[in-house]
Amino acid sequence: MPEFSKISYYDLKLESLNNRLPEAVGRKEEMSRIARVLGRHQNCNCLVAGPAGIGKTTLVRTWAKSVASKAGKSSLPLIELGTESFNALNSTATVPLQKFKEALESLPSCVLFIDDFGQLIYNKSIVLNYMIQLLKPLAESGKIKLVLCMETKELRWLETQQPNFLGVFETITLVAQPAAEQALILKHALKAFTKTSGITAESGVIDLILSLAARFPTLGQLPTSDINILDESLSLARSRNEITISEENVYKIVSDKTRVPLAQLKTTDKEILKNLEKDLSSKIIGQKQPLFKITSAIKRARLGLKNENRPLGSFLCLGPSGVGKTETAKLVAEKVFGKKESFIRIDMSEFAEAHAVARLVGAPAGYVGFDAGGGLTNAVKESPHSLVLLDEIEKAHPKVFDIFLQILDDGRLTSGQGEMVDFTQTIIMATSNLGVNEIIDGFKKGMDLNSDLFIQDNLMMELAKHFRLEFLNRFDAILVFNPLTEKDLLEVAKLEIKKIESRAARHKVKFKIDPIVLFAKISQLSDPRFGARPVKRFVETTCENLITQKLLG
């Protein structure tokens, strides 16, 4: 039988009178709903759900403070069951369940707030059943009015395990607060920090924190992530004997947390967009038209001109191997999202069977692997500002396409755990080798491979054999990456030589290569079917061997 290490209660009204409860910022509608639900005659219990850090505990405590400030007009004492007793739940605890039951039954009529209830029961069916046996009769009787807090995934699990238990609750789901309220929350936090530390902040610090937290959701859930950045920036200022939190402090903290270089972090979104096509073209050779279409779509999305309920951009990239499809995806991820790690690559050949869908979104509740989640949903939930590359998409099972049809259409996907994963800040790129023969033939004939006419007349029939037309039509563009000319391959070789020089910089190595000799060798390696890969191998092998011989004498 489960046991609890400690049971402690404290009166939230008394906490309020002693000024130990938080100040409210916004959430008036949610607090009003709590009051209305607890004031009902039937099913007068609340379940507050939302991601960790969104403010569930603060909401309930703030509501308690609002009740306490009404000079005792409410006849219901507010009592909280200490969160530490739940965190210490284990098989070797000292207080048996019977004592817990006796404690609950001895309570007077009251509102009982059990914080982090989801942590107590999640994936613990035996504990859940015991708790329901204790709480449901009390909740149904109206003697105790319950307010429970849990995360969204914990709620979804509870729905599959004990839906009848939820019938006595009104669920209040929290979403992120508006930017104006986020700013006010930060101002309240800064005021509290200033009072204890004496350190103030530059005028633009709060706006900077808000913009960076919105730009990098991996920093955590708002408003907790905002407050943590402010708090750590203050700590940095103190360690430097500074009396003011500067924007430089904030940039340093966010750079350390996100691993985005300071120089890139300080670059504005408009500067990135303005130079995006130029930056890509300097490293992706021979693909002017695809790069123009990619950058145009991304610019429209980032400026708010596209449908905000779809990904920032979605592209089906066709063409032979070695012409820059994957390299383009990596570079777009780095330039648009600020770091190389904002790149999620999925080998679609691993999803050739229908049952493999669960590996993308996660197994449903009750199945093995439910708690692990899915490879796609986990990755995007952790890094919502990322480029998702679907490599060799034609090799996936048709059921997999249904998942991506929903993503391309609605910008969201429900995971196996029941959580809604947002894809509206991602870029989706899919690669395929379908139609390679037609593309090479068109290239040899000098045709415009990215024209609607060429795609419709030469590629669409082949694509339709593998994809439904409604799926193809969801992409912002179908892009054809051109086979590389000998001139293009020469430029690729020069870029590869620069990369090798960079790697060997500590040896102070520079190459002097006759362009005519290099071009002659590249001409021998030119093959539209294989792109730049043979050239890259030749350059790497030749240059690295020369360096090795030179260094070893």
Disulfide bonds with the S-S distance in Angstrom:
none
